[in-house]
Amino acid sequence: MKIRVTEDDIILGRRNSCRRCPVARAGQRATAGLVTVSIINIDGLYLFRRRPSALGATMRDTPLPPDAAKFVHDFDEGLDVSPFEFDLTFEED
């Protein structure tokens, strides 16, 4: 899936916010609100996708590509960032 981070995402995004950073905004838009960005551990940033199942909602995660993780880091640090896009794939069961 293609995730497009726009100028509006950057302007309206919030630093250090898993749910409101530009990448999370773009991911939520591309997946009708089913994706959020989260820091799991020192290995890096991940995108989570909520997925319905017979037993209720389940979570699937995938690491952000390096360019997207760098964007999140730079944005959180207050550095200049520009619109960009990246591909994201969630593994299926």
N, CA, C and O atoms as a GROMACS GRO file, in nm:
protein
  372
    1MET      N    1   0.084  -0.117   0.000
    1MET     CA    2   0.000   0.000   0.000
    1MET      C    3   0.089   0.123   0.000
    1MET      O    4   0.193   0.126   0.066
    2LYS      N    5   0.048   0.224  -0.074
    2LYS     CA    6   0.123   0.349  -0.084
    2LYS      C    7   0.073   0.446   0.024
    2LYS      O    8  -0.047   0.473   0.034
    3ILE      N    9   0.166   0.497   0.103
    3ILE     CA   10   0.135   0.597   0.206
    3ILE      C   11   0.192   0.730   0.158
    3ILE      O   12   0.312   0.741   0.132
    4ARG      N   13   0.107   0.831   0.147
    4ARG     CA   14   0.148   0.962   0.098
    4ARG      C   15   0.137   1.064   0.211
    4ARG      O   16   0.028   1.094   0.258
    5VAL      N   17   0.252   1.116   0.254
    5VAL     CA   18   0.256   1.220   0.357
    5VAL      C   19   0.253   1.355   0.286
    5VAL      O   20   0.344   1.388   0.210
    6THR      N   21   0.149   1.432   0.311
    6THR     CA   22   0.128   1.558   0.241
    6THR      C   23   0.176   1.677   0.325
    6THR      O   24   0.209   1.664   0.443
    7GLU      N   25   0.178   1.793   0.260
    7GLU     CA   26   0.210   1.917   0.331
    7GLU      C   27   0.109   1.942   0.443
    7GLU      O   28   0.147   1.986   0.552
    8ASP      N   29  -0.018   1.912   0.418
    8ASP     CA   30  -0.120   1.927   0.523
    8ASP      C   31  -0.091   1.836   0.642
    8ASP      O   32  -0.109   1.876   0.757
    9ASP      N   33  -0.046   1.712   0.614
    9ASP     CA   34  -0.010   1.622   0.724
    9ASP      C   35   0.100   1.682   0.809
    9ASP      O   36   0.097   1.673   0.932
   10ILE      N   37   0.197   1.744   0.743
   10ILE     CA   38   0.310   1.806   0.815
   10ILE      C   39   0.262   1.926   0.897
   10ILE      O   40   0.299   1.941   1.014
   11ILE      N   41   0.180   2.010   0.836
   11ILE     CA   42   0.131   2.130   0.904
   11ILE      C   43   0.043   2.093   1.024
   11ILE      O   44   0.054   2.152   1.131
   12LEU      N   45  -0.046   1.995   1.004
   12LEU     CA   46  -0.142   1.958   1.108
   12LEU      C   47  -0.089   1.851   1.205
   12LEU      O   48  -0.151   1.826   1.308
   13GLY      N   49   0.023   1.790   1.171
   13GLY     CA   50   0.079   1.684   1.256
   13GLY      C   51   0.131   1.738   1.388
   13GLY      O   52   0.164   1.856   1.401
   14ARG      N   53   0.139   1.648   1.485
   14ARG     CA   54   0.190   1.685   1.618
   14ARG      C   55   0.316   1.606   1.648
   14ARG      O   56   0.322   1.485   1.629
   15ARG      N   57   0.416   1.678   1.696
   15ARG     CA   58   0.542   1.612   1.733
   15ARG      C   59   0.520   1.517   1.850
   15ARG      O   60   0.438   1.542   1.939
   16ASN      N   61   0.594   1.408   1.848
   16ASN     CA   62   0.592   1.309   1.956
   16ASN      C   63   0.452   1.254   1.984
   16ASN      O   64   0.420   1.221   2.098
   17SER      N   65   0.370   1.244   1.881
   17SER     CA   66   0.236   1.189   1.895
   17SER      C   67   0.220   1.069   1.803
   17SER      O   68   0.224   1.082   1.681
   18CYS      N   69   0.202   0.952   1.862
   18CYS     CA   70   0.186   0.829   1.783
   18CYS      C   71   0.064   0.834   1.693
   18CYS      O   72   0.064   0.773   1.586
   19ARG      N   73  -0.039   0.903   1.734
   19ARG     CA   74  -0.163   0.904   1.657
   19ARG      C   75  -0.180   1.027   1.570
   19ARG      O   76  -0.267   1.029   1.483
   20ARG      N   77  -0.099   1.130   1.590
   20ARG     CA   78  -0.121   1.254   1.517
   20ARG      C   79   0.002   1.305   1.442
   20ARG      O   80   0.000   1.416   1.388
   21CYS      N   81   0.108   1.225   1.436
   21CYS     CA   82   0.224   1.266   1.356
   21CYS      C   83   0.187   1.258   1.208
   21CYS      O   84   0.089   1.190   1.174
   22PRO      N   85   0.261   1.324   1.120
   22PRO     CA   86   0.226   1.320   0.977
   22PRO      C   87   0.218   1.180   0.919
   22PRO      O   88   0.130   1.153   0.837
   23VAL      N   89   0.308   1.090   0.959
   23VAL     CA   90   0.305   0.953   0.905
   23VAL      C   91   0.180   0.880   0.954
   23VAL      O   92   0.118   0.806   0.877
   24ALA      N   93   0.144   0.898   1.079
   24ALA     CA   94   0.022   0.835   1.131
   24ALA      C   95  -0.101   0.891   1.059
   24ALA      O   96  -0.191   0.815   1.023
   25ARG      N   97  -0.105   1.023   1.039
   25ARG     CA   98  -0.217   1.084   0.967
   25ARG      C   99  -0.231   1.024   0.827
   25ARG      O  100  -0.341   0.989   0.784
   26ALA      N  101  -0.119   1.013   0.758
   26ALA     CA  102  -0.121   0.959   0.621
   26ALA      C  103  -0.162   0.811   0.622
   26ALA      O  104  -0.240   0.768   0.537
   27GLY      N  105  -0.111   0.735   0.718
   27GLY     CA  106  -0.147   0.594   0.729
   27GLY      C  107  -0.294   0.575   0.762
   27GLY      O  108  -0.359   0.485   0.709
   28GLN      N  109  -0.346   0.660   0.849
   28GLN     CA  110  -0.487   0.652   0.885
   28GLN      C  111  -0.575   0.684   0.764
   28GLN      O  112  -0.678   0.620   0.742
   29ARG      N  113  -0.533   0.784   0.688
   29ARG     CA  114  -0.610   0.821   0.570
   29ARG      C  115  -0.609   0.707   0.466
   29ARG      O  116  -0.712   0.676   0.407
   30ALA      N  117  -0.494   0.647   0.446
   30ALA     CA  118  -0.480   0.540   0.345
   30ALA      C  119  -0.552   0.412   0.385
   30ALA      O  120  -0.582   0.330   0.299
   31THR      N  121  -0.581   0.395   0.514
   31THR     CA  122  -0.642   0.270   0.561
   31THR      C  123  -0.775   0.294   0.633
   31THR      O  124  -0.820   0.210   0.710
   32ALA      N  125  -0.837   0.406   0.607
   32ALA     CA  126  -0.966   0.439   0.669
   32ALA      C  127  -0.959   0.431   0.822
   32ALA      O  128  -1.052   0.381   0.887
   33GLY      N  129  -0.848   0.480   0.879
   33GLY     CA  130  -0.836   0.489   1.025
   33GLY      C  131  -0.788   0.365   1.095
   33GLY      O  132  -0.793   0.358   1.218
   34LEU      N  133  -0.741   0.266   1.022
   34LEU     CA  134  -0.701   0.140   1.085
   34LEU      C  135  -0.553   0.133   1.123
   34LEU      O  136  -0.510   0.030   1.176
   35VAL      N  137  -0.475   0.237   1.097
   35VAL     CA  138  -0.330   0.232   1.122
   35VAL      C  139  -0.291   0.340   1.221
   35VAL      O  140  -0.346   0.450   1.220
   36THR      N  141  -0.194   0.308   1.306
   36THR     CA  142  -0.132   0.407   1.394
   36THR      C  143   0.016   0.378   1.405
   36THR      O  144   0.058   0.263   1.388
   37VAL      N  145   0.096   0.479   1.434
   37VAL     CA  146   0.240   0.463   1.452
   37VAL      C  147   0.268   0.446   1.599
   37VAL      O  148   0.206   0.512   1.683
   38SER      N  149   0.361   0.358   1.632
   38SER     CA  150   0.396   0.337   1.772
   38SER      C  151   0.542   0.298   1.783
   38SER      O  152   0.597   0.234   1.693
   39ILE      N  153   0.604   0.337   1.892
   39ILE     CA  154   0.738   0.290   1.922
   39ILE      C  155   0.724   0.165   2.006
   39ILE      O  156   0.666   0.169   2.114
   40ILE      N  157   0.775   0.055   1.956
   40ILE     CA  158   0.764  -0.072   2.027
   40ILE      C  159   0.879  -0.088   2.125
   40ILE      O  160   0.859  -0.117   2.243
   41ASN      N  161   0.998  -0.070   2.074
   41ASN     CA  162   1.118  -0.091   2.155
   41ASN      C  163   1.234  -0.020   2.088
   41ASN      O  164   1.213   0.056   1.993
   42ILE      N  165   1.353  -0.042   2.133
   42ILE     CA  166   1.468   0.028   2.077
   42ILE      C  167   1.500  -0.015   1.934
   42ILE      O  168   1.585   0.046   1.869
   43ASP      N  169   1.433  -0.119   1.885
   43ASP     CA  170   1.455  -0.161   1.746
   43ASP      C  171   1.394  -0.064   1.647
   43ASP      O  172   1.430  -0.068   1.529
   44GLY      N  173   1.305   0.021   1.689
   44GLY     CA  174   1.253   0.119   1.596
   44GLY      C  175   1.105   0.144   1.604
   44GLY      O  176   1.038   0.107   1.700
   45LEU      N  177   1.056   0.208   1.501
   45LEU     CA  178   0.916   0.249   1.491
   45LEU      C  179   0.839   0.146   1.411
   45LEU      O  180   0.891   0.084   1.319
   46TYR      N  181   0.715   0.129   1.448
   46TYR     CA  182   0.630   0.034   1.378
   46TYR      C  183   0.496   0.099   1.346
   46TYR      O  184   0.452   0.190   1.416
   47LEU      N  185   0.433   0.052   1.241
   47LEU     CA  186   0.295   0.086   1.215
   47LEU      C  187   0.209  -0.032   1.259
   47LEU      O  188   0.242  -0.147   1.232
   48PHE      N  189   0.100  -0.002   1.324
   48PHE     CA  190   0.004  -0.104   1.367
   48PHE      C  191  -0.122  -0.091   1.284
   48PHE      O  192  -0.165   0.019   1.250
   49ARG      N  193  -0.179  -0.204   1.252
   49ARG     CA  194  -0.308  -0.207   1.184
   49ARG      C  195  -0.405  -0.288   1.268
   49ARG      O  196  -0.378  -0.404   1.301
   50ARG      N  197  -0.517  -0.228   1.302
   50ARG     CA  198  -0.623  -0.302   1.370
   50ARG      C  199  -0.694  -0.386   1.264
   50ARG      O  200  -0.722  -0.338   1.154
   51ARG      N  201  -0.721  -0.510   1.299
   51ARG     CA  202  -0.781  -0.601   1.203
   51ARG      C  203  -0.889  -0.684   1.273
   51ARG      O  204  -0.861  -0.752   1.372
   52PRO      N  205  -1.012  -0.679   1.222
   52PRO     CA  206  -1.116  -0.757   1.286
   52PRO      C  207  -1.093  -0.906   1.268
   52PRO      O  208  -1.038  -0.950   1.167
   53SER      N  209  -1.135  -0.982   1.365
   53SER     CA  210  -1.128  -1.128   1.355
   53SER      C  211  -1.249  -1.185   1.427
   53SER      O  212  -1.326  -1.112   1.489
   54ALA      N  213  -1.265  -1.316   1.419
   54ALA     CA  214  -1.377  -1.381   1.485
   54ALA      C  215  -1.372  -1.362   1.636
   54ALA      O  216  -1.476  -1.366   1.702
   55LEU      N  217  -1.254  -1.341   1.691
   55LEU     CA  218  -1.237  -1.325   1.836
   55LEU      C  219  -1.229  -1.179   1.877
   55LEU      O  220  -1.198  -1.149   1.992
   56GLY      N  221  -1.256  -1.086   1.785
   56GLY     CA  222  -1.244  -0.944   1.814
   56GLY      C  223  -1.127  -0.886   1.738
   56GLY      O  224  -1.065  -0.953   1.656
   57ALA      N  225  -1.098  -0.761   1.765
   57ALA     CA  226  -0.991  -0.692   1.693
   57ALA      C  227  -0.854  -0.752   1.728
   57ALA      O  228  -0.828  -0.785   1.844
   58THR      N  229  -0.771  -0.766   1.628
   58THR     CA  230  -0.633  -0.809   1.649
   58THR      C  231  -0.542  -0.702   1.594
   58THR      O  232  -0.586  -0.616   1.517
   59MET      N  233  -0.416  -0.706   1.631
   59MET     CA  234  -0.319  -0.608   1.584
   59MET      C  235  -0.214  -0.676   1.498
   59MET      O  236  -0.169  -0.786   1.530
   60ARG      N  237  -0.176  -0.613   1.391
   60ARG     CA  238  -0.066  -0.658   1.307
   60ARG      C  239   0.032  -0.542   1.301
   60ARG      O  240  -0.008  -0.426   1.292
   61ASP      N  241   0.160  -0.572   1.306
   61ASP     CA  242   0.257  -0.464   1.299
   61ASP      C  243   0.356  -0.489   1.187
   61ASP      O  244   0.373  -0.601   1.140
   62THR      N  245   0.421  -0.382   1.146
   62THR     CA  246   0.526  -0.389   1.046
   62THR      C  247   0.622  -0.274   1.072
   62THR      O  248   0.579  -0.164   1.105
   63PRO      N  249   0.752  -0.298   1.058
   63PRO     CA  250   0.846  -0.188   1.079
   63PRO      C  251   0.829  -0.082   0.971
   63PRO      O  252   0.801  -0.113   0.855
   64LEU      N  253   0.846   0.042   1.009
   64LEU     CA  254   0.847   0.150   0.910
   64LEU      C  255   0.972   0.136   0.824
   64LEU      O  256   1.078   0.100   0.876
   65PRO      N  257   0.963   0.165   0.696
   65PRO     CA  258   1.083   0.170   0.613
   65PRO      C  259   1.179   0.276   0.669
   65PRO      O  260   1.135   0.372   0.732
   66PRO      N  261   1.309   0.259   0.646
   66PRO     CA  262   1.407   0.353   0.702
   66PRO      C  263   1.379   0.500   0.671
   66PRO      O  264   1.396   0.585   0.758
   67ASP      N  265   1.336   0.532   0.549
   67ASP     CA  266   1.310   0.672   0.515
   67ASP      C  267   1.192   0.728   0.594
   67ASP      O  268   1.192   0.845   0.632
   68ALA      N  269   1.091   0.645   0.620
   68ALA     CA  270   0.976   0.690   0.699
   68ALA      C  271   1.013   0.705   0.846
   68ALA      O  272   0.970   0.800   0.911
   69ALA      N  273   1.093   0.613   0.898
   69ALA     CA  274   1.138   0.623   1.038
   69ALA      C  275   1.223   0.749   1.056
   69ALA      O  276   1.211   0.817   1.158
   70LYS      N  277   1.309   0.779   0.958
   70LYS     CA  278   1.392   0.900   0.966
   70LYS      C  279   1.303   1.025   0.963
   70LYS      O  280   1.327   1.121   1.036
   71PHE      N  281   1.200   1.022   0.879
   71PHE     CA  282   1.107   1.135   0.873
   71PHE      C  283   1.044   1.159   1.010
   71PHE      O  284   1.041   1.272   1.058
   72VAL      N  285   0.995   1.052   1.075
   72VAL     CA  286   0.932   1.067   1.207
   72VAL      C  287   1.032   1.124   1.306
   72VAL      O  288   0.998   1.215   1.382
   73HIS      N  289   1.153   1.072   1.306
   73HIS     CA  290   1.256   1.123   1.397
   73HIS      C  291   1.283   1.271   1.371
   73HIS      O  292   1.284   1.351   1.464
   74ASP      N  293   1.305   1.307   1.245
   74ASP     CA  294   1.333   1.446   1.211
   74ASP      C  295   1.217   1.537   1.248
   74ASP      O  296   1.238   1.645   1.302
   75PHE      N  297   1.095   1.495   1.219
   75PHE     CA  298   0.978   1.575   1.253
   75PHE      C  299   0.969   1.595   1.404
   75PHE      O  300   0.946   1.707   1.450
   76ASP      N  301   0.988   1.488   1.481
   76ASP     CA  302   0.982   1.498   1.626
   76ASP      C  303   1.090   1.589   1.683
   76ASP      O  304   1.070   1.652   1.786
   77GLU      N  305   1.203   1.597   1.615
   77GLU     CA  306   1.313   1.683   1.660
   77GLU      C  307   1.299   1.827   1.612
   77GLU      O  308   1.383   1.911   1.645
   78GLY      N  309   1.195   1.856   1.535
   78GLY     CA  310   1.172   1.992   1.487
   78GLY      C  311   1.253   2.029   1.364
   78GLY      O  312   1.265   2.146   1.330
   79LEU      N  313   1.309   1.929   1.297
   79LEU     CA  314   1.387   1.954   1.176
   79LEU      C  315   1.293   1.973   1.057
   79LEU      O  316   1.177   1.931   1.060
   80ASP      N  317   1.345   2.036   0.951
   80ASP     CA  318   1.264   2.054   0.830
   80ASP      C  319   1.237   1.920   0.764
   80ASP      O  320   1.328   1.839   0.748
   81VAL      N  321   1.113   1.898   0.727
   81VAL     CA  322   1.073   1.777   0.654
   81VAL      C  323   0.987   1.819   0.536
   81VAL      O  324   0.930   1.928   0.534
   82SER      N  325   0.979   1.732   0.438
   82SER     CA  326   0.903   1.759   0.316
   82SER      C  327   0.806   1.643   0.290
   82SER      O  328   0.826   1.532   0.339
   83PRO      N  329   0.701   1.671   0.213
   83PRO     CA  330   0.611   1.562   0.175
   83PRO      C  331   0.688   1.450   0.105
   83PRO      O  332   0.786   1.474   0.035
   84PHE      N  333   0.643   1.327   0.125
   84PHE     CA  334   0.705   1.212   0.061
   84PHE      C  335   0.605   1.097   0.063
   84PHE      O  336   0.498   1.107   0.123
   85GLU      N  337   0.641   0.988  -0.002
   85GLU     CA  338   0.556   0.870   0.002
   85GLU      C  339   0.643   0.746   0.017
   85GLU      O  340   0.762   0.747  -0.016
   86PHE      N  341   0.580   0.641   0.067
   86PHE     CA  342   0.651   0.514   0.083
   86PHE      C  343   0.551   0.400   0.073
   86PHE      O  344   0.431   0.417   0.093
   87ASP      N  345   0.604   0.283   0.042
   87ASP     CA  346   0.523   0.162   0.033
   87ASP      C  347   0.526   0.089   0.167
   87ASP      O  348   0.629   0.086   0.234
   88LEU      N  349   0.414   0.031   0.203
   88LEU     CA  350   0.403  -0.042   0.328
   88LEU      C  351   0.326  -0.171   0.304
   88LEU      O  352   0.223  -0.172   0.238
   89THR      N  353   0.380  -0.279   0.358
   89THR     CA  354   0.316  -0.409   0.344
   89THR      C  355   0.300  -0.473   0.481
   89THR      O  356   0.396  -0.482   0.557
   90PHE      N  357   0.180  -0.516   0.510
   90PHE     CA  358   0.154  -0.593   0.632
   90PHE      C  359   0.151  -0.739   0.595
   90PHE      O  360   0.086  -0.778   0.497
   91GLU      N  361   0.222  -0.821   0.672
   91GLU     CA  362   0.216  -0.966   0.650
   91GLU      C  363   0.081  -1.017   0.696
   91GLU      O  364   0.028  -0.973   0.798
   92GLU      N  365   0.027  -1.110   0.622
   92GLU     CA  366  -0.099  -1.171   0.658
   92GLU      C  367  -0.074  -1.302   0.731
   92GLU      O  368   0.034  -1.360   0.719
   93ASP      N  369  -0.174  -1.347   0.806
   93ASP     CA  370  -0.163  -1.477   0.875
   93ASP      C  371  -0.158  -1.588   0.772
   93ASP      O  372  -0.148  -1.705   0.809
   0.00000   0.00000   0.00000
